[in-house]
Amino acid sequence: MNNTKNGSYNLTHKRTTPPVVCIVGNSGSGKTTFIERLIPELKRRGLKIGTLKHDVHGFEMDKPGKDSWRHKQAGASTTIISSAKKIGIVMDVNHDHKPDELLPLFSDMDIILAEGYKRTDRPKLEVFRAEITKEPLSKEDKSLLAIVSDTTVDLDVPRFSIKDIKGVTVFLLDYFNLSPATSTDQRNISSIG
């Protein structure tokens, strides 16, 4: 702690490993749409949200012909594009990274929503739609926190309606003990006496 001129202390609370919750479900179940609705509600609560999308098929982030794409195509192992508002990175890797290996990229976040990673032991919310599949992917998974579905599911975890974004938000805030006061922002604590 650092003593400041006015007698208060500046306590920097830096979470080095933000909680990660994996949003899982079969293709077409609505995972991306659910995350798109969950992010603004968590943000409205004053939290910084990071997202991580798992793609087992590979992807191209940059558009062909753009300078950063040309750098990568020419053989650069890592290409970073930077502007006043965002940074993008494309990097060669030697394996499919688990969320834990990517945490250093999210150290200033309050929570990370990972779409996919159904085989990890990280806490999971499953978006389940009976018209897509007969039973949840995570029915035997001990990491399953809750089901997000409009179908009754016989599992020993809470179930939230797909439209109950506020309910899921409160559940995550409680489960991970999150609030703006525990976020990565600096907090000032007045000295006693």
C-alpha positions as CSV (number, residue, x, y, z in Angstrom):
1,M,0.0,0.0,0.0
2,N,1.2,3.5,-0.7
3,N,0.5,6.4,1.7
4,T,-0.9,9.4,-0.2
5,K,-0.7,13.1,0.8
6,N,-4.2,13.3,2.3
7,G,-3.6,10.4,4.7
8,S,-5.5,7.8,2.7
9,Y,-4.0,4.6,1.3
10,N,-4.2,3.5,-2.3
11,L,-4.9,-0.2,-2.4
12,T,-4.5,-1.7,-5.9
13,H,-6.5,-4.9,-6.2
14,K,-5.3,-6.7,-9.3
15,R,-6.9,-10.0,-10.1
16,T,-4.4,-12.0,-11.9
17,T,-6.8,-14.8,-12.8
18,P,-10.3,-13.6,-13.6
19,P,-13.0,-16.2,-13.4
20,V,-13.8,-18.0,-16.6
21,V,-17.2,-19.4,-17.4
22,C,-17.6,-21.5,-20.5
23,I,-20.8,-21.1,-22.4
24,V,-21.3,-24.5,-24.1
25,G,-24.0,-26.2,-26.2
26,N,-24.6,-27.8,-29.5
27,S,-24.1,-25.9,-32.7
28,G,-27.2,-23.8,-33.3
29,S,-28.3,-23.7,-29.7
30,G,-27.9,-19.9,-29.4
31,K,-24.6,-19.6,-27.5
32,T,-23.4,-16.6,-29.4
33,T,-26.8,-14.8,-29.1
34,F,-26.9,-15.6,-25.4
35,I,-23.4,-14.1,-24.9
36,E,-24.3,-11.0,-26.9
37,R,-27.2,-10.5,-24.5
38,L,-25.2,-11.3,-21.3
39,I,-22.3,-8.9,-22.0
40,P,-24.3,-5.7,-21.8
41,E,-26.0,-6.8,-18.6
42,L,-22.7,-7.6,-16.9
43,K,-21.2,-4.3,-18.2
44,R,-24.2,-2.4,-16.8
45,R,-23.2,-3.8,-13.4
46,G,-19.8,-2.1,-13.8
47,L,-17.7,-5.1,-14.8
48,K,-15.1,-5.5,-17.5
49,I,-15.8,-8.5,-19.6
50,G,-13.4,-10.5,-21.8
51,T,-14.6,-13.0,-24.3
52,L,-12.8,-16.0,-25.7
53,K,-14.2,-18.0,-28.7
54,H,-12.9,-21.5,-29.3
55,D,-12.8,-22.5,-33.0
56,V,-11.7,-26.1,-33.6
57,H,-11.7,-25.5,-37.4
58,G,-9.2,-22.6,-37.6
59,F,-10.0,-19.1,-38.8
60,E,-8.7,-16.0,-40.6
61,M,-9.0,-12.8,-38.6
62,D,-7.7,-10.3,-41.1
63,K,-9.0,-9.6,-44.6
64,P,-7.0,-10.8,-47.6
65,G,-5.0,-7.9,-49.1
66,K,-4.8,-5.8,-45.9
67,D,-1.3,-5.0,-44.7
68,S,-1.4,-7.1,-41.5
69,W,-2.8,-10.1,-43.6
70,R,0.1,-9.5,-46.1
71,H,2.6,-9.5,-43.2
72,K,1.3,-12.9,-41.9
73,Q,1.1,-14.4,-45.4
74,A,4.8,-13.3,-46.0
75,G,5.8,-15.4,-43.0
76,A,5.6,-13.3,-39.8
77,S,5.0,-15.6,-36.8
78,T,3.1,-12.9,-35.0
79,T,1.3,-9.9,-36.4
80,I,-0.2,-7.2,-34.3
81,I,-2.4,-4.4,-35.6
82,S,-2.8,-1.4,-33.4
83,S,-5.0,1.7,-33.4
84,A,-6.1,4.2,-30.8
85,K,-9.2,2.1,-30.1
86,K,-8.1,-1.5,-30.4
87,I,-5.4,-4.1,-30.9
88,G,-5.6,-7.3,-32.8
89,I,-3.1,-10.1,-32.8
90,V,-2.6,-13.2,-35.0
91,M,0.0,-15.6,-33.8
92,D,1.2,-19.0,-34.8
93,V,0.8,-21.6,-32.1
94,N,1.8,-25.2,-31.7
95,H,-1.4,-26.5,-30.0
96,D,-5.0,-25.8,-29.2
97,H,-4.7,-23.5,-26.2
98,K,-6.9,-24.1,-23.1
99,P,-8.5,-21.1,-21.4
100,D,-5.9,-21.2,-18.6
101,E,-3.1,-20.6,-21.1
102,L,-4.8,-17.5,-22.4
103,L,-5.5,-15.9,-19.1
104,P,-2.5,-13.5,-19.2
105,L,-4.2,-11.8,-22.1
106,F,-7.2,-11.0,-19.8
107,S,-5.6,-10.0,-16.6
108,D,-7.5,-6.8,-16.2
109,M,-10.9,-8.3,-16.8
110,D,-13.4,-9.1,-14.1
111,I,-14.8,-12.1,-15.8
112,I,-14.2,-14.1,-19.0
113,L,-17.0,-15.6,-21.0
114,A,-15.6,-18.4,-23.1
115,E,-17.7,-19.7,-26.0
116,G,-17.0,-23.4,-26.3
117,Y,-14.3,-25.4,-24.4
118,K,-16.9,-28.0,-23.5
119,R,-14.1,-30.5,-22.6
120,T,-12.4,-28.3,-20.0
121,D,-13.0,-28.6,-16.2
122,R,-13.9,-24.9,-16.1
123,P,-17.3,-23.8,-14.8
124,K,-19.9,-24.1,-17.5
125,L,-23.3,-22.8,-18.4
126,E,-25.0,-24.8,-21.1
127,V,-27.4,-23.3,-23.6
128,F,-29.8,-26.2,-24.3
129,R,-32.6,-26.4,-26.9
130,A,-34.5,-29.7,-27.1
131,E,-35.2,-29.0,-30.8
132,I,-31.4,-29.2,-31.5
133,T,-30.6,-32.3,-29.4
134,K,-32.4,-34.7,-27.1
135,E,-30.2,-34.1,-24.0
136,P,-27.7,-31.6,-22.7
137,L,-24.0,-32.1,-23.6
138,S,-23.0,-31.5,-20.0
139,K,-25.4,-33.8,-18.2
140,E,-22.5,-35.8,-16.7
141,D,-20.2,-32.8,-16.3
142,K,-19.3,-31.9,-12.7
143,S,-18.3,-28.4,-13.9
144,L,-21.9,-27.6,-15.0
145,L,-23.2,-24.6,-13.0
146,A,-26.5,-24.1,-14.7
147,I,-28.7,-24.8,-17.7
148,V,-30.0,-22.0,-19.9
149,S,-33.1,-23.4,-21.5
150,D,-36.8,-23.0,-21.9
151,T,-37.2,-26.8,-21.7
152,T,-37.5,-28.5,-18.3
153,V,-34.3,-30.5,-17.7
154,D,-33.8,-33.2,-15.0
155,L,-30.4,-32.1,-13.7
156,D,-29.3,-31.0,-10.3
157,V,-28.3,-27.5,-11.3
158,P,-30.3,-24.3,-11.6
159,R,-32.2,-23.7,-14.8
160,F,-32.7,-20.2,-16.3
161,S,-34.9,-19.2,-19.2
162,I,-33.0,-18.2,-22.3
163,K,-34.6,-14.7,-21.8
164,D,-33.6,-14.4,-18.1
165,I,-30.4,-12.6,-18.7
166,K,-30.7,-10.6,-15.4
167,G,-31.2,-13.9,-13.5
168,V,-28.1,-15.4,-15.1
169,T,-26.2,-12.2,-14.4
170,V,-27.1,-12.2,-10.7
171,F,-26.2,-15.9,-10.5
172,L,-22.8,-15.3,-12.0
173,L,-22.2,-12.3,-9.7
174,D,-23.0,-14.4,-6.7
175,Y,-21.2,-17.5,-7.7
176,F,-17.9,-15.7,-8.5
177,N,-18.4,-13.1,-5.8
178,L,-18.2,-10.3,-8.4
179,S,-19.0,-6.6,-7.9
180,P,-17.5,-3.4,-9.1
181,A,-15.8,-3.1,-5.7
182,T,-13.9,-6.3,-6.4
183,S,-13.0,-5.4,-9.9
184,T,-9.6,-4.6,-11.2
185,D,-10.0,-0.8,-10.7
186,Q,-8.1,0.9,-8.0
187,R,-9.8,1.5,-4.7
188,N,-8.9,4.1,-2.1
189,I,-9.3,3.1,1.6
190,S,-9.1,5.9,4.2
191,S,-6.7,5.3,7.0
192,I,-8.2,4.7,10.4
193,G,-7.1,7.0,13.2
